[in-house]
Amino acid sequence: MKTNILKYSLLTAITLMLVTSCVSEDDYALPTYKKVVLSENFESSPHGSGSNEVPVNLEGWVNVNLGTGTRVWGVKQYDNNKFAEFS
């Protein structure tokens, strides 16, 4: 009796897996492309180096620390490329 229940349970589980599995058309669906909303390369911003931090100050940006400290995003330069850094 236990063997029959186990067989029927296994058969039911396999059947459910086959019925509810992924549809083949969805397996290779690509996500929709989203346009970049914001882009900034920081090349027009003054930069700091080492412990000399120059805060990011760009039009439309709000540079604020919501934690307990006072540090904010700063502009740094490496290999003639400027970037924003927070540490």
N, CA, C and O atoms as a printed pandas DataFrame, in Angstrom:
     atom_number atom_name residue_name chain_id  residue_number  x_coord  y_coord  z_coord
0              1         N          MET        A               1    0.812   -1.191    0.000
1              2        CA          MET        A               1    0.000    0.000    0.000
2              3         C          MET        A               1    0.859    1.260    0.000
3              4         O          MET        A               1    0.605    2.191   -0.764
4              5         N          LYS        A               2    1.894    1.286    0.876
5              6        CA          LYS        A               2    2.778    2.445    0.930
6              7         C          LYS        A               2    3.515    2.632   -0.394
7              8         O          LYS        A               2    3.776    3.760   -0.811
8              9         N          THR        A               3    3.846    1.535   -1.043
9             10        CA          THR        A               3    4.550    1.602   -2.325
10            11         C          THR        A               3    3.669    2.255   -3.376
11            12         O          THR        A               3    4.157    3.050   -4.179
12            13         N          ASN        A               4    2.379    1.934   -3.386
13            14        CA          ASN        A               4    1.459    2.527   -4.358
14            15         C          ASN        A               4    1.278    4.020   -4.119
15            16         O          ASN        A               4    1.229    4.803   -5.067
16            17         N          ILE        A               5    1.179    4.410   -2.858
17            18        CA          ILE        A               5    1.043    5.834   -2.531
18            19         C          ILE        A               5    2.289    6.587   -2.963
19            20         O          ILE        A               5    2.192    7.688   -3.505
20            21         N          LEU        A               6    3.456    6.008   -2.730
21            22        CA          LEU        A               6    4.704    6.635   -3.131
22            23         C          LEU        A               6    4.778    6.765   -4.649
23            24         O          LEU        A               6    5.209    7.800   -5.159
24            25         N          LYS        A               7    4.365    5.730   -5.373
25            26        CA          LYS        A               7    4.386    5.770   -6.833
26            27         C          LYS        A               7    3.452    6.844   -7.361
27            28         O          LYS        A               7    3.827    7.607   -8.251
28            29         N          TYR        A               8    2.225    6.914   -6.815
29            30        CA          TYR        A               8    1.258    7.914   -7.276
30            31         C          TYR        A               8    1.706    9.329   -6.922
31            32         O          TYR        A               8    1.495   10.260   -7.699
32            33         N          SER        A               9    2.316    9.493   -5.765
33            34        CA          SER        A               9    2.825   10.810   -5.374
34            35         C          SER        A               9    3.945   11.246   -6.307
35            36         O          SER        A               9    3.989   12.403   -6.726
36            37         N          LEU        A              10    4.844   10.337   -6.633
37            38        CA          LEU        A              10    5.941   10.634   -7.544
38            39         C          LEU        A              10    5.417   10.946   -8.936
39            40         O          LEU        A              10    5.882   11.893   -9.571
40            41         N          LEU        A              11    4.463   10.171   -9.418
41            42        CA          LEU        A              11    3.869   10.402  -10.727
42            43         C          LEU        A              11    3.157   11.753  -10.770
43            44         O          LEU        A              11    3.248   12.467  -11.768
44            45         N          THR        A              12    2.455   12.105   -9.703
45            46        CA          THR        A              12    1.777   13.402   -9.633
46            47         C          THR        A              12    2.786   14.545   -9.630
47            48         O          THR        A              12    2.579   15.548  -10.313
48            49         N          ALA        A              13    3.855   14.414   -8.887
49            50        CA          ALA        A              13    4.874   15.457   -8.824
50            51         C          ALA        A              13    5.532   15.658  -10.183
51            52         O          ALA        A              13    5.741   16.797  -10.600
52            53         N          ILE        A              14    5.859   14.584  -10.873
53            54        CA          ILE        A              14    6.482   14.686  -12.201
54            55         C          ILE        A              14    5.511   15.327  -13.187
55            56         O          ILE        A              14    5.909   16.171  -13.991
56            57         N          THR        A              15    4.249   14.935  -13.130
57            58        CA          THR        A              15    3.243   15.504  -14.023
58            59         C          THR        A              15    3.095   17.002  -13.783
59            60         O          THR        A              15    3.020   17.772  -14.740
60            61         N          LEU        A              16    3.052   17.426  -12.528
61            62        CA          LEU        A              16    2.944   18.852  -12.215
62            63         C          LEU        A              16    4.160   19.628  -12.708
63            64         O          LEU        A              16    4.020   20.746  -13.204
64            65         N          MET        A              17    5.344   19.050  -12.576
65            66        CA          MET        A              17    6.549   19.716  -13.060
66            67         C          MET        A              17    6.504   19.890  -14.564
67            68         O          MET        A              17    6.903   20.938  -15.072
68            69         N          LEU        A              18    6.033   18.904  -15.280
69            70        CA          LEU        A              18    5.966   18.993  -16.731
70            71         C          LEU        A              18    4.916   19.998  -17.185
71            72         O          LEU        A              18    5.122   20.718  -18.162
72            73         N          VAL        A              19    3.810   20.048  -16.488
73            74        CA          VAL        A              19    2.722   20.948  -16.873
74            75         C          VAL        A              19    3.063   22.395  -16.543
75            76         O          VAL        A              19    2.715   23.294  -17.309
76            77         N          THR        A              20    3.732   22.640  -15.425
77            78        CA          THR        A              20    3.992   24.016  -14.984
78            79         C          THR        A              20    5.392   24.506  -15.336
79            80         O          THR        A              20    5.800   25.562  -14.852
80            81         N          SER        A              21    6.126   23.794  -16.141
81            82        CA          SER        A              21    7.490   24.227  -16.475
82            83         C          SER        A              21    7.452   25.425  -17.414
83            84         O          SER        A              21    6.388   25.810  -17.897
84            85         N          CYS        A              22    8.618   26.010  -17.669
85            86        CA          CYS        A              22    8.729   27.186  -18.526
86            87         C          CYS        A              22    8.249   26.877  -19.933
87            88         O          CYS        A              22    8.405   25.766  -20.440
88            89         N          VAL        A              23    7.670   27.879  -20.537
89            90        CA          VAL        A              23    7.261   27.769  -21.936
90            91         C          VAL        A              23    8.498   28.021  -22.787
91            92         O          VAL        A              23    9.292   28.907  -22.469
92            93         N          SER        A              24    8.674   27.277  -23.836
93            94        CA          SER        A              24    9.904   27.365  -24.632
94            95         C          SER        A              24   10.105   28.742  -25.253
95            96         O          SER        A              24   11.246   29.144  -25.481
96            97         N          GLU        A              25    9.027   29.479  -25.533
97            98        CA          GLU        A              25    9.187   30.805  -26.129
98            99         C          GLU        A              25    9.802   31.792  -25.132
99           100         O          GLU        A              25   10.479   32.736  -25.541
100          101         N          ASP        A              26    9.575   31.589  -23.833
101          102        CA          ASP        A              26   10.082   32.496  -22.810
102          103         C          ASP        A              26   11.531   32.214  -22.429
103          104         O          ASP        A              26   12.171   33.050  -21.789
104          105         N          ASP        A              27   12.053   31.067  -22.806
105          106        CA          ASP        A              27   13.400   30.699  -22.388
106          107         C          ASP        A              27   14.464   31.648  -22.932
107          108         O          ASP        A              27   15.482   31.871  -22.278
108          109         N          TYR        A              28   14.244   32.202  -24.109
109          110        CA          TYR        A              28   15.255   33.041  -24.744
110          111         C          TYR        A              28   14.773   34.470  -24.934
111          112         O          TYR        A              28   15.332   35.197  -25.754
112          113         N          ALA        A              29   13.769   34.883  -24.212
113          114        CA          ALA        A              29   13.250   36.240  -24.335
114          115         C          ALA        A              29   14.270   37.231  -23.783
115          116         O          ALA        A              29   14.822   37.028  -22.701
116          117         N          LEU        A              30   14.516   38.301  -24.531
117          118        CA          LEU        A              30   15.443   39.341  -24.107
118          119         C          LEU        A              30   14.691   40.413  -23.336
119          120         O          LEU        A              30   13.546   40.720  -23.669
120          121         N          PRO        A              31   15.309   40.987  -22.316
121          122        CA          PRO        A              31   14.637   42.064  -21.588
122          123         C          PRO        A              31   14.511   43.304  -22.458
123          124         O          PRO        A              31   15.276   43.484  -23.405
124          125         N          THR        A              32   13.561   44.146  -22.141
125          126        CA          THR        A              32   13.381   45.362  -22.919
126          127         C          THR        A              32   14.518   46.331  -22.623
127          128         O          THR        A              32   15.022   46.396  -21.502
128          129         N          TYR        A              33   14.910   47.075  -23.640
129          130        CA          TYR        A              33   15.986   48.050  -23.535
130          131         C          TYR        A              33   15.451   49.309  -22.880
131          132         O          TYR        A              33   14.407   49.825  -23.280
132          133         N          LYS        A              34   16.158   49.805  -21.876
133          134        CA          LYS        A              34   15.758   51.031  -21.213
134          135         C          LYS        A              34   16.794   52.111  -21.491
135          136         O          LYS        A              34   17.997   51.886  -21.356
136          137         N          LYS        A              35   16.318   53.264  -21.873
137          138        CA          LYS        A              35   17.186   54.391  -22.178
138          139         C          LYS        A              35   17.853   54.900  -20.901
139          140         O          LYS        A              35   17.223   54.914  -19.843
140          141         N          VAL        A              36   19.115   55.316  -20.982
141          142        CA          VAL        A              36   19.840   55.853  -19.835
142          143         C          VAL        A              36   19.230   57.202  -19.465
143          144         O          VAL        A              36   19.107   58.096  -20.302
144          145         N          VAL        A              37   18.852   57.328  -18.197
145          146        CA          VAL        A              37   18.192   58.551  -17.756
146          147         C          VAL        A              37   19.214   59.611  -17.370
147          148         O          VAL        A              37   18.992   60.801  -17.597
148          149         N          LEU        A              38   20.317   59.192  -16.796
149          150        CA          LEU        A              38   21.305   60.127  -16.295
150          151         C          LEU        A              38   22.700   59.640  -16.649
151          152         O          LEU        A              38   23.022   58.462  -16.488
152          153         N          SER        A              39   23.514   60.552  -17.130
153          154        CA          SER        A              39   24.898   60.210  -17.441
154          155         C          SER        A              39   25.778   61.400  -17.069
155          156         O          SER        A              39   25.463   62.541  -17.406
156          157         N          GLU        A              40   26.864   61.133  -16.384
157          158        CA          GLU        A              40   27.785   62.190  -15.980
158          159         C          GLU        A              40   29.192   61.619  -15.959
159          160         O          GLU        A              40   29.430   60.554  -15.390
160          161         N          ASN        A              41   30.132   62.340  -16.586
161          162        CA          ASN        A              41   31.505   61.856  -16.598
162          163         C          ASN        A              41   32.418   62.664  -15.680
163          164         O          ASN        A              41   33.594   62.324  -15.547
164          165         N          PHE        A              42   31.920   63.713  -15.050
165          166        CA          PHE        A              42   32.630   64.514  -14.059
166          167         C          PHE        A              42   33.862   65.226  -14.617
167          168         O          PHE        A              42   34.670   65.737  -13.842
168          169         N          GLU        A              43   34.026   65.271  -15.932
169          170        CA          GLU        A              43   35.205   65.896  -16.519
170          171         C          GLU        A              43   35.230   67.408  -16.304
171          172         O          GLU        A              43   36.307   68.004  -16.290
172          173         N          SER        A              44   34.077   68.036  -16.138
173          174        CA          SER        A              44   34.033   69.490  -15.935
174          175         C          SER        A              44   34.169   69.878  -14.462
175          176         O          SER        A              44   34.200   71.066  -14.141
176          177         N          SER        A              45   34.250   68.905  -13.574
177          178        CA          SER        A              45   34.314   69.181  -12.136
178          179         C          SER        A              45   35.753   69.275  -11.662
179          180         O          SER        A              45   36.617   68.549  -12.154
180          181         N          PRO        A              46   36.026   70.179  -10.691
181          182        CA          PRO        A              46   37.359   70.179  -10.078
182          183         C          PRO        A              46   37.531   68.905   -9.256
183          184         O          PRO        A              46   36.561   68.369   -8.719
184          185         N          HIS        A              47   38.764   68.425   -9.161
185          186        CA          HIS        A              47   38.993   67.165   -8.466
186          187         C          HIS        A              47   40.018   67.324   -7.351
187          188         O          HIS        A              47   40.816   68.261   -7.346
188          189         N          GLY        A              48   39.978   66.403   -6.422
189          190        CA          GLY        A              48   40.925   66.367   -5.329
190          191         C          GLY        A              48   41.815   65.145   -5.459
191          192         O          GLY        A              48   41.640   64.325   -6.360
192          193         N          SER        A              49   42.764   65.035   -4.556
193          194        CA          SER        A              49   43.633   63.856   -4.545
194          195         C          SER        A              49   44.010   63.554   -3.107
195          196         O          SER        A              49   44.124   64.452   -2.273
196          197         N          GLY        A              50   44.202   62.266   -2.833
197          198        CA          GLY        A              50   44.557   61.870   -1.484
198          199         C          GLY        A              50   43.465   62.227   -0.501
199          200         O          GLY        A              50   42.293   61.922   -0.725
200          201         N          SER        A              51   43.855   62.888    0.612
201          202        CA          SER        A              51   42.865   63.270    1.614
202          203         C          SER        A              51   42.194   64.602    1.276
203          204         O          SER        A              51   41.274   65.022    1.978
204          205         N          ASN        A              52   42.645   65.272    0.205
205          206        CA          ASN        A              52   42.027   66.515   -0.244
206          207         C          ASN        A              52   40.772   66.178   -1.048
207          208         O          ASN        A              52   40.854   65.852   -2.232
208          209         N          GLU        A              53   39.619   66.259   -0.401
209          210        CA          GLU        A              53   38.368   65.896   -1.058
210          211         C          GLU        A              53   37.651   67.137   -1.567
211          212         O          GLU        A              53   37.470   68.107   -0.831
212          213         N          VAL        A              54   37.242   67.100   -2.838
213          214        CA          VAL        A              54   36.451   68.170   -3.439
214          215         C          VAL        A              54   35.063   67.604   -3.683
215          216         O          VAL        A              54   34.906   66.705   -4.509
216          217         N          PRO        A              55   34.039   68.116   -2.974
217          218        CA          PRO        A              55   32.693   67.559   -3.122
218          219         C          PRO        A              55   32.146   67.746   -4.537
219          220         O          PRO        A              55   32.449   68.729   -5.213
220          221         N          VAL        A              56   31.334   66.779   -4.967
221          222        CA          VAL        A              56   30.650   66.900   -6.254
222          223         C          VAL        A              56   29.675   68.063   -6.138
223          224         O          VAL        A              56   28.846   68.097   -5.229
224          225         N          ASN        A              57   29.776   69.012   -7.057
225          226        CA          ASN        A              57   28.913   70.184   -7.045
226          227         C          ASN        A              57   28.448   70.432   -8.479
227          228         O          ASN        A              57   29.014   71.266   -9.184
228          229         N          LEU        A              58   27.427   69.712   -8.900
229          230        CA          LEU        A              58   26.910   69.828  -10.257
230          231         C          LEU        A              58   25.460   70.284  -10.227
231          232         O          LEU        A              58   24.723   69.987   -9.287
232          233         N          GLU        A              59   25.063   71.006  -11.261
233          234        CA          GLU        A              59   23.676   71.462  -11.364
234          235         C          GLU        A              59   22.747   70.259  -11.451
235          236         O          GLU        A              59   22.979   69.347  -12.244
236          237         N          GLY        A              60   21.706   70.257  -10.643
237          238        CA          GLY        A              60   20.755   69.156  -10.645
238          239         C          GLY        A              60   21.110   68.017   -9.698
239          240         O          GLY        A              60   20.327   67.081   -9.534
240          241         N          TRP        A              61   22.285   68.086   -9.073
241          242        CA          TRP        A              61   22.709   67.043   -8.139
242          243         C          TRP        A              61   22.507   67.532   -6.716
243          244         O          TRP        A              61   22.712   68.711   -6.425
244          245         N          VAL        A              62   22.107   66.637   -5.833
245          246        CA          VAL        A              62   22.041   66.916   -4.409
246          247         C          VAL        A              62   23.052   65.989   -3.751
247          248         O          VAL        A              62   22.904   64.768   -3.810
248          249         N          ASN        A              63   24.063   66.547   -3.136
249          250        CA          ASN        A              63   25.140   65.777   -2.535
250          251         C          ASN        A              63   25.029   65.920   -1.017
251          252         O          ASN        A              63   25.502   66.897   -0.438
252          253         N          VAL        A              64   24.399   64.936   -0.388
253          254        CA          VAL        A              64   24.156   65.021    1.042
254          255         C          VAL        A              64   24.413   63.655    1.681
255          256         O          VAL        A              64   24.167   62.618    1.064
256          257         N          ASN        A              65   24.900   63.661    2.896
257          258        CA          ASN        A              65   25.115   62.443    3.662
258          259         C          ASN        A              65   23.916   62.258    4.585
259          260         O          ASN        A              65   23.666   63.093    5.454
260          261         N          LEU        A              66   23.177   61.169    4.400
261          262        CA          LEU        A              66   22.004   60.914    5.219
262          263         C          LEU        A              66   22.331   60.171    6.506
263          264         O          LEU        A              66   21.455   59.934    7.338
264          265         N          GLY        A              67   23.594   59.809    6.661
265          266        CA          GLY        A              67   24.011   59.109    7.875
266          267         C          GLY        A              67   24.394   60.095    8.963
267          268         O          GLY        A              67   23.916   61.229    8.993
268          269         N          THR        A              68   25.265   59.643    9.858
269          270        CA          THR        A              68   25.666   60.474   10.987
270          271         C          THR        A              68   26.915   61.297   10.700
271          272         O          THR        A              68   27.237   62.200   11.472
272          273         N          GLY        A              69   27.625   61.013    9.619
273          274        CA          GLY        A              69   28.855   61.730    9.305
274          275         C          GLY        A              69   28.632   62.951    8.449
275          276         O          GLY        A              69   27.499   63.347    8.176
276          277         N          THR        A              70   29.741   63.541    8.030
277          278        CA          THR        A              70   29.669   64.744    7.199
278          279         C          THR        A              70   30.248   64.514    5.802
279          280         O          THR        A              70   30.225   65.423    4.971
280          281         N          ARG        A              71   30.762   63.322    5.534
281          282        CA          ARG        A              71   31.400   63.061    4.238
282          283         C          ARG        A              71   30.351   62.915    3.153
283          284         O          ARG        A              71   29.281   62.351    3.377
284          285         N          VAL        A              72   30.670   63.428    1.974
285          286        CA          VAL        A              72   29.784   63.355    0.820
286          287         C          VAL        A              72   30.579   62.840   -0.375
287          288         O          VAL        A              72   31.783   62.612   -0.263
288          289         N          TRP        A              73   29.916   62.654   -1.521
289          290        CA          TRP        A              73   30.578   62.203   -2.734
290          291         C          TRP        A              73   31.608   63.238   -3.166
291          292         O          TRP        A              73   31.323   64.436   -3.188
292          293         N          GLY        A              74   32.806   62.773   -3.509
293          294        CA          GLY        A              74   33.874   63.655   -3.958
294          295         C          GLY        A              74   34.354   63.270   -5.338
295          296         O          GLY        A              74   34.194   62.127   -5.765
296          297         N          VAL        A              75   34.948   64.234   -6.041
297          298        CA          VAL        A              75   35.483   63.989   -7.381
298          299         C          VAL        A              75   36.970   63.684   -7.257
299          300         O          VAL        A              75   37.715   64.446   -6.641
300          301         N          LYS        A              76   37.394   62.589   -7.830
301          302        CA          LYS        A              76   38.807   62.186   -7.851
302          303         C          LYS        A              76   39.236   61.972   -9.302
303          304         O          LYS        A              76   38.397   61.888  -10.199
304          305         N          GLN        A              77   40.537   61.884   -9.523
305          306        CA          GLN        A              77   41.051   61.631  -10.865
306          307         C          GLN        A              77   42.091   60.515  -10.815
307          308         O          GLN        A              77   42.952   60.475   -9.937
308          309         N          TYR        A              78   41.980   59.609  -11.793
309          310        CA          TYR        A              78   42.947   58.530  -11.944
310          311         C          TYR        A              78   43.156   58.280  -13.420
311          312         O          TYR        A              78   42.193   58.072  -14.158
312          313         N          ASP        A              79   44.398   58.297  -13.858
313          314        CA          ASP        A              79   44.740   58.018  -15.251
314          315         C          ASP        A              79   43.968   58.935  -16.204
315          316         O          ASP        A              79   43.416   58.490  -17.210
316          317         N          ASN        A              80   43.945   60.235  -15.857
317          318        CA          ASN        A              80   43.253   61.276  -16.633
318          319         C          ASN        A              80   41.764   61.051  -16.778
319          320         O          ASN        A              80   41.156   61.594  -17.700
320          321         N          ASN        A              81   41.153   60.264  -15.896
321          322        CA          ASN        A              81   39.707   60.072  -15.872
322          323         C          ASN        A              81   39.167   60.504  -14.525
323          324         O          ASN        A              81   39.668   60.081  -13.482
324          325         N          LYS        A              82   38.146   61.346  -14.545
325          326        CA          LYS        A              82   37.526   61.803  -13.298
326          327         C          LYS        A              82   36.347   60.902  -12.960
327          328         O          LYS        A              82   35.649   60.400  -13.840
328          329         N          PHE        A              83   36.144   60.710  -11.653
329          330        CA          PHE        A              83   35.057   59.857  -11.183
330          331         C          PHE        A              83   34.600   60.339   -9.819
331          332         O          PHE        A              83   35.328   61.049   -9.125
332          333         N          ALA        A              84   33.397   59.952   -9.440
333          334        CA          ALA        A              84   32.879   60.278   -8.108
334          335         C          ALA        A              84   33.213   59.130   -7.173
335          336         O          ALA        A              84   33.137   57.961   -7.550
336          337         N          GLU        A              85   33.587   59.484   -5.935
337          338        CA          GLU        A              85   33.969   58.470   -4.963
338          339         C          GLU        A              85   33.373   58.808   -3.615
339          340         O          GLU        A              85   33.273   59.972   -3.228
340          341         N          PHE        A              86   32.978   57.759   -2.908
341          342        CA          PHE        A              86   32.532   57.909   -1.524
342          343         C          PHE        A              86   33.192   56.815   -0.721
343          344         O          PHE        A              86   33.071   55.635   -1.051
344          345         N          SER        A              87   33.882   57.193    0.321
345          346        CA          SER        A              87   34.537   56.172    1.143
346          347         C          SER        A              87   34.349   56.478    2.610
347          348         O          SER        A              87   34.829   55.732    3.463
